[in-house]
């Protein structure tokens, strides 16, 4: 895996996740790994990637923002994940490549 860390934010309800994802992307140098995913029973999640400090900051900001608009079920950072984690989190395989600015 090319990234040093992944962060996962899971909420109950889409509005909280959208607000949390917006806060994550604005607060730190992280990338959204694919589209947001519905888990079922109103649970939705988003995955961000980047360096460990940036992912930590993003998850903290995202969980705080999401908590104002909905229920945060889980907010977790995995530093230096094993490369096989890509098989469990499919969004990591299909993450869109951004063009350099």
C-alpha distances in whole Angstrom, upper triangle without the diagonal:
4,6,8,9,10,14,16,20,22,26,29,30,28,30,29,25,26,27,24,22,24,25,21,20,23,23,20,17,15,14,15,12,15,19,20,20,24,24,28,31,30,26,24,20,18,14,13,10,11,12,13,17,17,15,18,20,19,19,23,24,23,25,28,28,28,30,33,33,32,30,27,26,23,21,18,15,12,11,8,8,7,5,8,9,8,11,13,12,13,13,9,10,13,12,14,14,17,19,20,23
4,7,9,11,14,17,20,23,27,30,31,29,30,29,25,26,27,24,21,23,23,20,19,22,21,18,15,13,12,14,12,15,19,21,22,25,26,30,32,31,28,25,21,19,15,13,9,9,10,12,16,15,14,17,19,18,19,22,24,23,25,28,28,28,30,33,33,32,31,28,27,24,22,19,16,14,12,10,10,11,9,12,12,11,14,16,15,15,14,10,11,13,12,14,12,14,16,16,20
4,6,8,11,14,17,20,24,27,28,26,27,26,22,23,24,21,18,20,20,16,16,19,18,14,12,10,10,12,11,14,18,19,20,24,24,28,30,29,26,23,19,16,12,10,6,6,7,9,12,11,10,13,16,15,16,19,20,19,21,24,24,24,27,29,29,29,28,25,24,21,18,16,12,11,9,8,9,11,10,13,12,11,15,16,14,15,13,10,12,14,12,14,13,14,17,17,19
4,7,10,14,17,20,24,27,29,27,28,26,23,24,24,21,19,21,20,17,17,19,18,14,12,11,12,14,13,17,20,21,22,25,25,29,31,30,26,24,20,17,13,11,8,6,5,6,10,10,9,11,14,14,15,17,19,19,20,23,24,24,26,29,29,29,28,24,24,20,17,14,11,9,6,5,7,10,11,14,12,13,17,17,15,17,16,13,15,17,15,17,16,18,20,19,22
4,7,10,13,17,20,24,25,24,25,23,20,21,21,18,16,19,18,14,15,17,16,13,12,10,11,12,12,15,18,18,19,22,22,25,28,26,23,20,16,14,10,8,6,6,6,5,9,9,7,9,12,11,11,14,16,16,17,20,21,21,23,25,26,25,24,20,20,16,13,11,7,6,4,5,6,10,11,13,11,12,15,15,13,15,14,11,14,16,14,17,17,18,21,21,23
4,7,10,13,17,20,22,21,22,20,16,18,19,15,14,16,16,12,13,16,15,13,12,9,10,10,9,12,15,14,15,18,18,22,24,23,19,16,13,10,7,6,4,7,8,8,11,10,7,9,12,10,10,13,15,14,15,18,19,18,20,23,23,22,21,17,17,14,11,8,6,5,7,8,7,11,11,13,10,10,14,12,10,13,11,9,13,14,12,15,16,17,21,21,23
4,7,10,13,17,18,18,19,16,13,15,16,12,11,14,13,10,12,15,14,12,12,9,10,10,10,13,14,13,14,16,16,20,21,20,16,14,10,8,6,5,6,9,10,9,11,10,6,7,10,8,6,10,12,10,11,14,15,14,16,19,20,19,17,14,14,10,7,6,4,6,9,11,10,14,15,16,12,13,16,14,11,14,12,11,15,16,14,17,18,19,22,23,24
4,6,10,14,15,15,16,14,11,13,14,11,10,14,13,11,13,16,15,14,15,12,12,10,10,12,12,10,11,13,13,16,18,16,13,10,7,6,5,7,9,12,14,13,14,13,9,10,12,10,7,11,12,10,10,14,14,13,15,18,18,16,15,11,11,8,6,5,6,8,12,14,12,15,16,16,13,13,15,13,10,13,11,11,15,16,14,17,19,20,24,25,26
4,7,10,12,12,13,10,8,10,11,8,8,12,11,9,12,15,14,15,16,13,13,11,12,13,13,10,11,12,12,15,16,14,10,8,5,5,7,8,12,14,16,15,16,14,11,11,12,10,7,10,11,7,7,11,11,9,11,14,14,12,11,8,8,6,5,7,9,12,15,17,16,19,20,20,16,17,18,15,13,15,13,14,18,18,16,19,21,22,25,26,27
4,7,9,10,12,9,7,11,12,9,10,14,14,13,15,18,18,18,20,17,16,14,14,15,13,10,9,9,9,11,12,10,7,6,4,7,9,12,15,18,20,19,20,18,15,15,16,13,10,13,13,10,9,12,12,9,11,14,13,11,9,6,5,5,6,9,12,14,18,20,18,21,22,21,17,18,19,15,13,15,14,16,19,19,18,21,23,24,28,29,30
4,6,7,9,6,6,10,11,9,11,14,14,14,16,19,19,20,22,19,19,16,17,17,15,11,11,10,10,11,11,8,6,6,6,9,12,15,18,21,23,22,22,20,17,17,18,15,12,14,14,10,9,11,11,7,8,11,10,7,6,4,5,7,9,12,15,18,21,24,22,25,26,25,21,21,22,19,17,18,17,19,22,22,21,23,26,26,30,31,32
4,7,9,7,8,11,12,12,14,16,17,17,20,22,22,23,25,23,22,19,20,19,17,13,12,10,10,9,8,5,5,6,9,12,15,18,22,24,27,25,26,24,21,21,21,19,16,17,17,14,12,14,13,10,10,12,10,7,5,6,7,10,12,15,19,21,25,27,25,28,28,27,24,24,24,21,19,20,19,22,25,24,23,25,29,29,33,34,35
4,6,6,7,9,11,11,13,15,16,17,19,21,22,23,25,23,22,18,19,18,15,12,11,9,11,10,9,5,6,7,10,12,16,18,22,25,28,27,27,25,22,22,22,19,17,18,18,14,13,15,13,10,11,12,9,6,7,9,10,13,14,18,21,23,27,29,27,30,30,29,25,25,25,22,20,21,19,22,25,24,23,25,28,28,32,33,34
4,6,5,6,9,10,10,12,14,15,16,18,20,22,23,20,19,16,17,16,13,9,10,9,11,11,11,8,8,6,9,10,14,17,20,23,26,26,26,24,21,22,21,18,17,18,17,13,13,15,13,10,12,13,9,8,10,11,12,14,15,18,21,23,26,28,27,29,29,28,25,24,25,22,19,20,18,20,23,21,20,22,25,25,28,30,31
4,5,5,6,8,10,11,12,14,16,17,18,21,22,20,20,17,19,18,15,12,13,12,15,15,15,11,11,10,11,12,16,18,21,24,26,26,26,23,21,22,21,17,16,17,15,12,13,13,10,8,10,10,7,7,10,11,14,15,16,19,21,24,27,30,28,31,31,31,27,26,28,25,22,23,20,23,25,24,22,23,26,25,29,30,30
4,6,5,6,8,10,11,12,14,15,16,19,21,19,19,16,18,18,15,12,13,13,15,15,15,11,10,9,10,11,14,16,20,22,24,23,23,21,18,19,18,15,13,14,12,9,9,10,7,4,7,7,5,5,7,8,11,12,13,16,19,22,24,27,26,29,30,29,26,25,27,24,21,22,20,22,25,24,22,23,26,26,29,30,30
4,5,5,6,8,10,10,12,14,15,17,18,16,15,12,14,14,12,8,10,11,12,14,14,11,9,7,7,7,11,12,16,19,21,21,21,19,16,17,16,13,12,13,12,8,9,11,9,6,9,11,8,8,9,8,10,11,11,14,16,19,22,24,23,26,26,26,22,22,23,21,17,18,16,18,21,20,18,20,22,22,26,27,28
4,5,5,6,9,10,11,12,14,16,18,15,15,12,14,14,11,9,11,12,15,16,17,13,12,10,10,9,12,13,17,19,22,22,22,19,17,18,17,14,13,15,13,9,11,12,9,8,11,12,9,10,12,12,14,15,14,17,18,21,24,26,25,28,27,28,24,23,25,23,19,20,17,19,22,20,18,19,21,21,24,25,25
4,6,5,6,9,10,11,12,15,17,16,16,14,16,17,14,12,15,16,18,19,19,16,15,12,12,11,14,14,18,19,22,22,21,18,16,17,15,12,12,13,10,7,9,10,6,6,9,9,7,9,12,11,14,15,14,17,18,22,24,26,26,29,29,30,26,25,27,25,22,22,19,21,24,23,20,21,23,22,25,26,26
4,5,5,6,9,10,10,13,15,13,14,12,15,15,14,11,14,15,17,19,19,16,14,11,10,9,11,11,15,17,19,18,18,15,13,13,12,9,8,9,7,4,6,7,5,4,8,9,9,10,11,9,12,12,10,13,15,18,20,23,22,26,26,27,23,23,25,22,19,20,18,19,22,21,19,20,22,21,24,25,25
4,5,5,6,9,10,11,13,11,10,8,11,12,11,9,12,14,16,19,20,16,14,11,9,7,9,9,12,14,17,17,17,14,12,13,12,9,9,11,9,6,9,11,9,8,12,13,12,13,14,12,14,13,12,14,14,17,19,21,21,24,24,25,21,20,23,21,17,18,15,16,19,18,15,16,18,18,21,22,22
4,5,5,6,9,11,12,11,11,10,13,14,13,12,15,17,20,22,23,19,18,14,13,11,12,11,14,16,18,19,18,14,14,15,13,10,11,12,9,7,11,12,9,9,13,13,12,14,16,15,17,17,15,17,17,20,22,24,24,27,27,28,24,23,26,24,20,21,18,19,22,20,17,17,19,18,20,21,21
4,6,5,6,9,11,11,12,12,15,17,16,14,17,19,21,23,24,21,19,16,14,12,13,12,14,15,17,17,15,12,12,13,10,7,9,9,6,5,9,9,7,8,12,12,12,14,15,14,17,16,13,15,16,19,20,23,23,27,27,28,25,24,27,25,22,23,19,20,23,22,19,20,21,20,22,22,22
4,6,5,6,9,8,9,9,12,14,14,13,16,18,20,23,24,21,18,15,13,10,10,8,11,11,13,13,12,9,8,10,8,4,6,8,6,5,8,10,9,10,13,14,15,16,16,14,16,14,11,13,13,16,17,19,19,23,23,25,21,21,24,22,19,20,17,17,20,20,16,17,18,17,20,21,20
4,6,6,7,6,7,7,11,13,13,13,17,19,21,24,26,23,20,17,14,11,11,8,10,11,13,14,14,10,10,12,10,7,10,12,9,8,12,13,12,13,16,17,17,18,19,17,19,18,15,16,15,17,18,20,20,24,23,25,22,21,24,23,19,20,16,16,19,18,15,15,16,14,17,17,17
4,6,8,9,10,11,15,17,17,16,20,22,25,27,28,25,23,20,17,15,15,12,14,13,15,16,14,11,12,13,10,8,11,12,9,9,13,13,12,14,17,17,17,19,21,19,21,20,17,18,17,20,20,23,23,27,27,29,25,25,28,26,23,24,20,20,23,22,18,18,18,16,18,18,17
4,7,9,11,13,16,18,19,18,21,24,25,28,29,26,23,21,18,15,15,12,13,12,13,14,11,8,10,10,7,6,9,9,7,8,12,12,11,14,16,16,18,19,20,18,21,19,15,16,15,18,18,21,22,26,26,28,25,25,28,26,23,24,21,21,24,23,20,20,20,18,21,20,19
4,6,9,11,14,17,18,18,21,24,25,28,30,27,24,21,18,15,14,10,10,9,10,11,9,5,7,9,6,6,9,10,9,10,14,14,14,16,18,19,21,22,22,20,22,19,16,16,14,16,16,18,19,23,23,25,23,22,26,25,21,23,20,19,22,21,18,18,18,16,19,18,17
4,7,10,13,16,18,18,21,24,26,29,31,28,26,22,19,16,14,10,9,7,8,10,9,6,8,11,9,8,12,13,12,13,16,18,17,19,21,23,23,24,25,22,24,21,18,17,15,16,15,17,18,21,21,24,21,21,24,24,20,21,18,17,20,19,16,16,15,13,15,14,14
4,7,9,12,14,15,18,21,22,26,28,25,22,19,16,12,10,6,6,5,8,10,10,6,6,10,10,7,10,13,12,12,15,17,16,17,20,22,22,23,23,20,21,18,15,14,12,14,14,15,16,19,18,21,18,17,21,20,17,18,14,13,16,16,12,13,13,12,15,15,15
4,6,9,11,12,15,19,21,24,26,24,21,18,14,11,8,5,5,7,10,12,13,10,9,13,13,10,12,15,14,13,16,19,18,18,21,23,22,23,23,20,21,19,16,16,14,15,15,16,16,19,18,19,17,15,19,18,15,15,12,11,13,13,9,9,10,9,13,13,15
4,6,8,9,12,15,17,20,23,20,18,14,11,7,6,4,7,9,13,15,16,12,11,14,14,11,12,15,14,12,15,18,16,16,19,21,20,20,21,18,19,17,15,15,14,15,16,17,16,19,18,19,16,14,17,16,13,13,9,9,12,11,8,9,10,11,14,16,17
4,7,8,11,14,16,19,22,20,18,14,11,8,5,5,7,10,14,15,17,14,12,15,16,13,14,17,17,15,17,20,19,18,21,23,22,22,22,19,19,17,15,15,14,14,15,16,14,16,15,16,13,11,13,13,9,9,5,5,8,7,5,7,10,11,15,17,19
4,7,9,12,15,18,21,19,17,13,11,8,8,9,10,14,17,19,21,18,16,19,20,16,16,20,19,17,19,22,20,19,22,24,22,22,22,20,20,19,17,17,17,17,19,19,17,19,17,17,15,12,14,14,10,9,5,7,8,6,5,7,10,12,15,18,20
4,6,10,13,15,18,16,14,11,9,7,8,10,13,16,20,21,23,20,17,20,20,17,17,20,19,16,18,21,19,17,20,22,20,19,20,18,19,18,17,18,18,19,21,22,20,22,20,20,17,15,16,15,12,10,7,10,12,9,8,9,13,14,18,20,22
4,7,10,13,15,13,11,7,6,5,7,10,13,17,20,21,22,19,17,19,19,16,15,18,17,14,15,18,16,14,17,19,17,16,16,15,15,15,14,16,17,18,21,22,20,22,21,21,17,16,17,15,12,11,9,12,14,12,11,13,16,17,21,23,24
4,6,9,12,11,9,6,5,6,9,12,15,19,22,22,24,22,19,20,21,18,17,20,20,16,16,20,18,16,18,20,18,16,16,15,14,14,15,16,17,18,21,22,20,21,21,19,16,15,15,13,10,10,9,12,14,13,13,15,19,20,24,26,28
4,6,9,7,6,4,6,9,12,16,19,22,25,25,27,25,21,23,24,20,18,21,21,17,17,20,19,16,18,20,17,15,15,14,13,14,16,17,19,20,24,25,23,24,23,22,19,18,17,15,13,13,12,15,17,16,17,19,22,24,27,30,31
4,7,7,5,5,7,10,13,17,20,23,26,25,27,25,22,23,24,21,19,21,22,18,18,21,20,17,18,21,19,16,15,14,12,13,15,16,19,19,23,24,22,23,23,21,18,17,17,13,12,13,13,16,18,18,18,21,24,26,30,32,34
4,5,5,7,10,14,16,20,23,27,29,29,30,29,25,26,27,24,22,24,24,21,20,22,22,18,19,21,19,16,15,15,13,15,17,19,22,23,27,28,25,26,26,24,21,21,20,17,16,16,17,20,21,21,22,24,28,29,33,36,37
4,5,9,12,16,19,22,26,29,31,30,32,30,27,27,28,25,22,24,24,21,19,22,21,17,18,20,17,14,13,14,12,15,18,20,23,25,28,30,28,29,29,27,24,24,23,20,19,20,20,23,25,24,25,27,31,32,36,38,39
4,6,10,14,17,20,24,27,30,29,30,28,25,25,26,23,20,22,22,18,17,19,18,14,15,17,14,11,11,12,11,14,16,19,22,24,27,29,27,29,29,28,24,24,24,20,19,20,19,22,24,23,23,25,29,30,33,36,37
4,7,11,14,17,20,24,26,25,26,25,21,22,23,20,17,19,19,16,14,17,16,13,14,16,14,11,10,10,8,10,13,15,18,20,24,26,23,25,26,24,21,21,21,17,16,17,16,19,21,21,21,23,27,28,31,33,35
4,7,11,14,17,21,23,23,24,22,19,20,20,17,15,17,17,14,13,16,15,12,14,16,14,11,11,10,9,10,12,14,17,18,22,24,22,24,24,22,19,19,19,16,13,14,13,16,19,18,17,20,23,24,28,30,31
4,7,10,14,17,20,19,20,18,15,16,17,14,12,15,15,11,11,15,14,11,14,16,15,13,12,10,9,9,9,11,13,15,18,20,18,20,20,20,16,16,17,14,11,12,11,13,16,16,15,17,20,21,25,27,28
4,7,10,14,17,17,18,16,12,14,15,12,10,14,14,10,11,15,14,12,15,17,16,15,14,12,12,11,10,11,12,14,16,18,17,19,19,19,15,14,16,14,10,11,9,11,14,13,12,14,17,18,21,23,24
4,7,10,13,14,15,13,10,12,14,11,10,13,14,11,12,16,16,14,17,19,19,18,17,14,14,12,10,10,10,11,13,15,13,16,15,16,12,12,14,12,9,10,7,8,12,12,10,13,15,16,20,21,23
4,7,10,11,12,10,7,10,11,8,8,12,12,11,13,16,15,15,18,20,20,19,19,16,16,14,11,11,9,11,12,13,13,16,16,17,14,13,16,15,11,12,10,9,13,13,10,12,13,14,18,18,20
4,7,9,11,9,7,10,12,10,10,14,15,13,16,18,18,18,21,23,23,23,22,19,19,16,13,12,10,10,10,11,11,14,13,15,13,12,15,15,12,13,11,9,12,13,10,12,12,13,16,17,19
4,6,8,6,6,9,11,10,11,14,15,15,17,19,20,20,23,25,25,25,25,21,22,19,15,14,11,11,10,10,12,15,14,17,15,14,18,18,15,17,14,12,15,16,12,14,13,13,16,16,17
4,6,5,6,9,10,11,12,14,16,16,18,20,21,22,24,26,27,27,26,23,23,20,16,14,11,11,8,9,11,15,15,18,16,17,20,20,18,19,17,15,18,19,16,17,17,17,19,18,19
4,6,5,6,9,10,11,12,14,15,16,18,20,21,22,25,26,26,25,21,21,18,14,12,8,8,6,8,11,14,16,18,16,17,21,20,18,20,18,16,19,21,18,20,20,20,22,22,23
4,6,5,6,9,10,11,12,14,16,17,18,20,21,23,25,25,24,21,22,19,15,13,10,11,9,12,14,18,19,22,20,21,24,23,21,23,21,19,22,23,20,22,21,21,23,22,23
4,5,5,6,9,10,11,12,14,15,16,18,20,22,23,23,23,20,21,18,14,13,10,12,11,13,15,19,20,22,19,20,23,22,20,21,19,17,20,21,18,19,19,18,20,19,20
4,5,5,6,9,10,10,12,14,15,16,18,20,21,21,20,17,18,15,11,10,7,9,9,11,13,16,17,19,16,17,20,19,16,18,16,15,18,19,16,18,18,18,21,20,21
4,5,5,6,9,10,11,12,14,15,17,19,21,20,19,16,17,14,10,9,6,9,9,12,14,18,19,21,18,19,22,21,18,21,19,18,21,22,19,22,22,22,25,24,25
4,6,5,6,8,10,11,12,14,16,17,19,20,19,16,18,15,11,11,10,13,13,16,17,21,23,25,21,22,25,24,21,23,21,20,23,24,21,22,22,21,24,23,23
4,5,5,6,8,10,11,12,14,16,17,18,17,14,16,14,10,11,10,13,13,16,17,21,22,23,20,20,23,22,19,20,18,17,21,21,18,19,20,19,22,22,22
4,5,5,6,8,10,10,12,14,16,15,15,11,13,10,6,7,7,11,12,16,16,20,21,22,19,19,22,20,17,19,17,17,21,21,18,20,21,21,24,24,25
4,5,5,6,9,10,11,13,15,15,14,11,13,11,8,9,10,13,15,18,19,23,24,25,22,23,25,23,20,23,21,21,24,25,22,24,25,24,27,27,27
4,6,5,6,9,10,11,13,14,14,12,15,13,10,12,13,16,17,21,21,25,26,27,24,24,27,25,22,24,21,21,25,25,22,23,24,23,26,26,25
4,5,5,6,8,10,11,12,12,10,12,11,8,11,12,16,17,20,20,24,25,26,22,22,25,22,19,21,18,19,23,22,19,21,22,22,25,25,25
4,6,5,6,9,10,10,9,7,9,8,6,10,12,15,18,21,21,24,26,26,22,23,25,22,20,22,20,20,24,24,22,24,25,25,28,29,29
4,6,5,7,9,10,10,9,12,12,10,13,15,19,20,24,24,28,29,30,26,27,29,26,23,26,23,24,28,27,25,26,28,27,30,30,30
4,5,5,7,9,10,9,13,13,12,15,17,20,22,25,25,29,30,30,27,27,29,26,23,25,22,24,27,26,24,25,27,26,28,29,28
4,5,5,6,7,6,10,11,10,14,16,20,22,25,25,28,29,29,25,25,27,24,21,23,20,22,25,25,23,24,26,26,29,30,30
4,5,5,6,6,9,11,11,14,17,21,23,27,26,29,31,31,27,28,29,26,23,25,23,25,28,28,26,28,30,29,32,33,33
4,6,8,9,13,14,14,18,20,24,26,30,29,33,34,34,30,31,32,29,26,28,26,27,31,30,28,29,31,30,33,34,33
4,7,9,13,15,15,19,21,25,27,30,30,33,34,33,30,30,31,28,25,27,24,26,30,28,27,28,30,29,32,33,33
4,7,9,12,13,17,20,23,26,29,28,31,32,32,28,28,29,26,23,25,23,25,28,28,26,28,30,30,33,35,35
4,6,9,11,15,18,21,24,28,26,29,30,30,26,27,27,24,22,24,23,25,28,27,26,28,31,31,34,36,36
4,6,7,11,14,18,21,24,23,26,27,27,23,24,25,21,19,22,20,22,25,25,24,26,28,29,32,33,34
4,7,10,14,16,20,23,21,24,25,24,21,22,23,19,17,20,19,21,24,24,23,26,29,30,33,34,35
4,6,10,13,16,19,18,20,22,22,18,19,20,17,15,18,17,18,22,23,21,24,27,27,31,32,33
4,7,10,13,17,16,19,21,21,17,18,20,17,15,18,17,17,21,21,20,23,24,25,29,29,30
4,7,10,13,12,15,17,18,14,16,18,15,13,17,16,15,19,21,19,22,24,24,28,28,30
4,6,10,10,13,15,16,13,15,17,15,13,17,15,14,18,20,18,21,22,23,26,26,28
4,6,6,9,12,13,10,12,15,13,12,15,15,13,16,19,17,20,21,23,26,26,28
4,6,9,12,14,12,14,17,16,15,18,17,14,17,20,18,21,21,22,25,25,27
4,7,9,11,10,12,15,15,14,17,17,14,16,19,17,20,20,22,24,24,27
4,6,8,7,9,12,11,11,14,14,11,14,17,16,19,20,22,25,25,28
4,5,6,8,10,11,12,14,15,12,14,17,17,20,21,23,26,27,30
4,5,6,8,10,11,12,13,10,11,14,15,18,18,21,24,25,28
4,5,6,7,9,11,13,11,11,14,15,19,20,23,26,27,30
4,5,5,6,9,11,8,10,13,14,17,19,22,25,26,29
4,5,5,6,8,6,6,10,11,14,16,19,22,24,27
4,6,6,9,8,8,11,13,17,18,22,25,27,30
4,6,9,9,10,12,14,18,20,23,26,28,31
4,6,6,8,10,11,14,17,20,23,25,28
4,5,5,7,9,12,15,18,22,24,27
4,5,5,6,9,12,15,19,21,23
4,6,5,9,11,14,17,19,22
4,6,9,11,14,17,20,23
4,6,9,12,15,18,21
4,6,9,13,15,18
4,6,10,13,15
4,7,9,12
4,6,9
4,6
4
